[in-house]
Amino acid sequence: MGTLLEPEERVLATLNADGSRRWITPRLAKGALWKRRRIVGYALIALFVSLPFVRIGGKPALLLNVIDREFVFGGTTFYPTDTLLLGLLLMTIFVSIFFLTALFGRVWCGWACPQTVYLELVFRPIDRLLGTGGYTRSPLSRLPASVRKALRTLVFVVLSFALANVFLAYFVGTERLGEWVLGSPLSHPMGFGIVMLVTAGMLFDFGFFREQLCTVACPYGRMQSVMLDTGSLIVGYDARRGEPRGRKKKARTSDVSLKVLPGQPEPVAEQELGDCVACTMCVQVCPTGIDIRDGLQLECIHCTQCIDACNDVMLKVGRPTGLIRYSSQSGLEGKPTKRLRARVIIYPGILLVLLTALFTVSMSKGGYSAELLRAAGLPYNVLPSGEVANQARVRITNRSPEARTYTLSAETVQLRSEPLIVGPGETLSEKFLILADRSLFATGSRVEVTLMLEDDLGEQRTLRHSLLGPAGAPQGTP
């Protein structure tokens, strides 16, 4: 076996040179931005937990019921048949992400992502309190390590189980979840199994995987390079002001003759040093373990901890804050930042078109949707009475929260159909017969007819259907 080449620099912030896991135990910088993030974060936790219980017009604010194929966004119900609506909604979400990233960088990752919010505001504070997860100083450090680890495991299991139930509520609804929680696990083994699986996944994530989800597994960090431009807002280090790094001494070194050993770099005079004092506090507080002074990196989640830490150091050494700050690549290079850029203009335009189309299509759906389909079997049948019979199928999706009764009618043809009762949120497909006089096919074998569908509230739909029959006038007709 040959000798492995040593990498010139660290491959991953969470990886040691020998390939082992580098555990990240970031210090906490309690600056102004951290206080704002904490307010936003706890408000978002309250939103994440309460959102499945919020009702808009009697419907959940958000429900992703895959089993019953029902999706609710903002009180509006989408069904699998609403392919256009679902497509427009997904495109709107993606374009919104592109637009926000072009403007504010990875503000989602650092301020709003559930992974970051729960890890930094719930699980890591527990480790700091108990002195576990790599932290050694804690208010409970007098307790034996085994006791603190057992407490950590217990608390993490309880929190993960609670969050798993909240997570499941997004997919099955709070009513069904309540029945499952109060009932025996044997009556709903699949739901219980999903909760246990999600609980185990959260334990693995928040207890072990942690920041690696952001740096290794999440694709968003890798996508940001194509969504950012030189004018996008980022967390960056001002190298023009901070370099060269070094600690300034009280005595001036410019007037002192310094002896330089062979092969050593020339010493830098105090007045030539930048504002960065090489304290590495920005590295010690980073939750992904990177050095922000190395420039824009995909591991940076824009949590602003390095800004708070650096500002605190600058205040202590009597220098201006903002060595690490919110800026843009152009701003950090001393170039003017353009407010109006191609992406800032194009993305809102596309977003406006998508939102208009989404609103228009959504409003046109009304309380129900319906379509006429040709039923399987013979294309048509000529009855002894001379009438031409076509089998059709009507499919009705009731979007209202109550059961509705639907009635079909027509003027030029006869219908053999009964009123249809469709439950709330249900889709019903029913066969019926269309009887047409043979004289309608005097000019061809295909005739377009119009049917009217009306519910018990008077909401009507006009449905068009092509009838098939024998071409030409019937025998004996002059």
N, C-alpha and C positions, 0 to 999 in steps of 0.2 A: 504494500500500500504506500502510495506516495504521500508526501507531506501536503496537508491542506493549506491553501493560501489564506492568509489572514486578511479580513476585509479592511479597507483603508479607513472606514468610518463605521459607526454603529448602523446595522441594517434596520433594526426596529428598536424603538424606544423601550419596548418591553422584553427585549431579548439580549442576553449576555453574549459575550464573544464565543463562549463554548457551546452555545445553543440552548442553555437553560433559561428558565423563566426569570425575568427581572421584575421583582415585585415592586409596585409603585405604592408608596405611602406618603402622599403629598401633605405638606404642612398647610395650615389654613391661614390665609391672609384676610383679615377682617376689615377690609376697606370699604369705601363708599359704594363701589360697584357690587361687592359681595352682599351688602345690605339690601341693595335693590334686587339682586338676583334671588335673595332669600324670600323677599316679599312676593316676587313673581312666581317663584317655585312653589311655595306653599299654597298660593292661590290656584296654581295649576293642579296641584295634587288634589285640592278640594274639588276642582272641576272634573278631573279624571274619575274620581270616586263617585261623584254625584250625577254625572252626565247620563248614565243608564236609567236613573230614576226620574229625570226631568221629562215632562210631558209637554208637547206642543200640539194643540188641537186634539188631545186625547191619544196621541201617538208618542212613542219615545223620540227624544231628540236625535238619538243615534242607535240604530239596530242593524246588525249584520247577520240576519237569520238565514244561514246557509241551508239548514235542514228543510225549512219551509219555503226557501227561495223567496224571501222577503227582505228588502233592504230599505231602511228608513233613514233619511238625512234631513234634519231640520223639520221634522214633522211631515215630510213628503215621502210617500211610499213608492219604491221602484220595484218592478218585478222583472223576471228574466226576459219577458217579452219586450221590455222597454230597452232594447239594445241601444237605440239612438240616445235616449236620456242617459243611460249609464256611461256610454262612450263620451258624451259631452261632459258629464260630471268628472270622469277620470282625467280627461284632457284639461279641464279647468283647474283641477288640483295640481297637475304636473306643471302647467304654465305658471301658476301662482308660485310654486316652489322655485322655478327658474327666475321669476321676476324678483322675488324676495332675496334670493341668493345674489343676483346681480346688484341689488341695492345695498343689502346689509350683510353679505357674506354668510357665514355659518351661524347666524343668530339663532336658528332653530336648534342646532346641536348644543350650544352653550347655555341657552336660556329656557328652552321649551321641551326638548326631547325627553320623554318619560325615562329613558335610560339614565340620562344625566341628572334629571331632577330627583329621582328616587335614590340613585347612588350617592349623590353629593349631599342631599338634604335628609336622608333617612338612614341608609345603611352605613355610610362612613362615619357619621356622628356617633352611631352605636359603637363602632370599633374604637373611636377616640374615647368614648366614655368608659368602655370596659378594658381598654388597653390590649386589644386583640387585633388581628389582621395586619400585623407589622408595627403597630403603635405600642410604645412601651410606657409612656407617661399617661396616667389617667387618674381620675378621682378614686377609682376602685383598685388601684395597683396593690393595695395591701392584701387583697384576696388572692388565694392561690391561683396559679395560671390555669389549672384544670377546671376550677370553678368558673372562672371568667370565660373560658372556651365553651363550657357547657351552657352558660347563660347566653352566650352569643348564638350558639346553635338553636337553642329554644326560641329566642326572640326572632331569629331569622326565619325559622319554620313557621311561626305564628304569622308573621308579616307576609311571607310568601303565600301562605294558604289564603289569607284574607285578600291579597291582591289577585290571586288566581280566581277567586269567586267573583271579584269585580270584573276581571277580564272575561269570564264566562258570561256575565250579564250582558255584555255587548253583543253576544251571539245567540243567546236563547231568550233574552228578556228577563226583567226582574220578577215577573209573576211566576214563570216556570222555575226560575232559580230559587224563589222562596219555597215553592213546593218541594224542590229537591233537597234544600237545606233542612227543612222540617221533617222530610220523609226518610225512609230507610235507604241506604245506598244500594240495596239489592233491588229496589224498585226502579232505579235509573243507573244501571252499571256503567253505561257509556258516559253519562255526564260526570259521575263520580271519578271514572278513570281519566277523563280529560282534566278535571281539577287536580288530581294527583300528579298527572304528567306536567301540567303547567306549573304546579308548585315546585316540582323537582327542577324544572327548567329555570325558574326564578332563583332557586337556591344556588344552582350552578352559576348562573349569571352574576348575581349580586354578591355571592360569597367567594367565587373563584375567578370566573372569566373577566368580569369587571370592565376595565378600560379597553381590553382587547376586543370587545364587541365593537367599539368605535374605530379602533385602529386596524383591525384585521377583518372582521366580519361585515360591517356596515358598508354598503357600496356608495353611500352618499359622499363620504370623504374623497373617494376616487373620482366621483362625478364633478366635484366642485371645480376642478381645473378647467373644465369646458364651460362652466356656468359663470365663473368669475371673469372680470376684465380688470384692467389696471386702475379703473375708477371705483371698483367695488370696495365696500367698507370691510376692513380686516383689522385684526389685532397684530400690530407690527412693532418692531424695534427700530429706532432711529439710529442707524449705523453712522450717519454723518455727524451726529452729535455725540454718540457714545464711544466711538473708536478713536484712538486705541484705548483698550481697557487697562485699568490699573488703579491702585490705591494711592491717593495723594498723601504725602507726608507733611507734617507741620514745617519741617525745614525745607528750604528750597534746594533742589538738586542741580539747578542749572549752573550754579557757581562752584560746584564741587567737582574735582577731577575724579572720574570713575575709572577704575581699572577693569578692562574687558578681557575675559579669558578667551583663548582661541576657540573658535567654533560656536561662541555664544552670541546671541543677538545684541545689537547696540542698545544700551538702556535708553529709555524714553524720558526726556525731561518732564518735570511736573507740569509745566505750563502747556506741554504738548499733549498731555493725556486728555481723553474724552471724559464724559460724565459717568460712564459705566465704571463702577468700582470693583467689578468682578466678584461680587458677593455671592453669586449663583442663587440668590433668593428666587428669581424668576423660574429657575429649574426646580428648586425644592418644592414650590407650591403647585407646579403643573400636574394636573391629574392624569395626563397621558405620558409624562416623563420626558418631554422634548425640551430643547433649548430654543426659545423664541428668537434668540439672537442669530440663529442660523438661517433666518428668513422664513418665508411662507412654506408651511409643511402640511401635508394632508392629515397628519395626526392632530393638528391644532383644532380644537372644537370651539374656540373663541369664548372661553368661560370667563376671561378677564381677570383670573387670579394673578397672573403675572403683572398686570397693570397695577393692581392694588399693592402687591408686594414691592414693586419697583418705586411707586410713588411714596410709600412709607420710608424706603431707604433714602430717596432723594431729599425728603423733608429732614431726615436725621443728619445728613451731611451738608445741608444748607444749599441744595441745588434745585433748580426748577423741576417740577413734576412733568410727566409726559414723555419721558425717555422711551417708555413702552406705552402705546396709546392706540385708541381707535383711529385709523387713518386709511389710506389707500396706498397701493404700490406707487402710484405717481406722486402722492403727497410725501411719502417717505424718501423718495428720490429727489425731492425739491422741485418737482414739476407741478404745474397747475392741474387740478382735478376737474374734469369736465362734468358738469351736472347733467347736461343733456347728451346722452350717448345713444348709439344705435340700439343697444339692448333695452335701455330705459324707455325708448320710444316704441319699439316693436312689440315687446312683451305686453305692455298695457293695451295696445291696439288689438292684439290677438285675444287677450283676456276679455276685453269688452265685447268682441264678436261672439266668443264662446258663451259668456254670461247672457247676452241677448238671445242667442239661439236656445240656451237651456231654459230661460224663462218663458220664451214663446212656446216651445214644445211642451213644457210642463203645464202651462195654462190651457193648452189645446186638448189635453187629456181629459179634463173634466172629472166627473165622479166615477166613470167607468170607461173601459175601452173594449172594442168588439171588432171582429173580423169574420168574414164569410169564407169558407173553404169548401172545395168540392169533396164530397164523401167518396170513400173507396167503393168499388163495384162497377156495375154497368154505367156507361156515360149517360144513358137515358133509357126510358122505357115508354112505349106507346100503350096506353090503357085501352080496354075494350070500348070505352066511351069516346075514344079518339083523342083524349088529352095526352100531352107529353109530360111525363114525370121525370124530374131530376132530383137526385138525392144531394143534399147540402149539409154542411155542418157549421153551426155558429159557435164561436168561442168568445166568451164574455169574461172580463176581469173586473171584479167589483173593487173599486178603490176606496169606497166609503167605509166608515167604521160600523155600519149596520147592514143587515141583510136587505137585499133589494129584489123586486120582482120585475122581470123584463118580458115585453110582449113584442112579437114580430107582426108586421102587417105589410100589405102591398096593394096596389090598385090594378095593375095589368095582369096579375097572376093570382092564383089561389095558393094558400099556404096551409099545410097540415102540421101545425105545431101547437104546443101547449105553452102557457106562461112558464117562464123559468125563474126559479128562486135561487139566488146566488148569495152565499154567506159573505160576511165582511172580509175583505182581503183575499177571497177565493177566486179561482178560475174554473169555469164550467164549460165543457164542450158537449154539445147536444146535436143529434141528427134530426132533420125534418125534411118533408117533401115539398117541392115546388111544382104545382100543376099549371101548365100553360096550354092555351088553345093552339091546335096545330096550325092554324092560319098565321100565327106569329112567325112561322118558319118559311113563309112563302118566298122570301127573298134570300134565304140562306140557312145554313145549318147551325148558326150561332146567333143568339139574340141577347142583347144587354138589357137587364131589368134592374129596377130600383126597389129596394126593400127598406122599410122603416123600422128601427128598433127604438123602443121607448121604455124607460123605467117608471116605477110608481111615483116618482117625483116630477115626471113630465120632461126629463132630459132626453133628447132624441139624438139618434145617430142615423145617418143615411148610408146604407150599404149597397154596393153595386156588385152584381154577379152575372156571369155569362152562362146562359142556358144552352144546352145542346139538344138538337132534334133533327128529324128527317127534313132535308131541304125540299122545297117545292110545295105547291098547294096540294091538299089531300084529294084523293080520287073522288070524282063526282062534283067537284067545285067548278063552276063556270069560269 
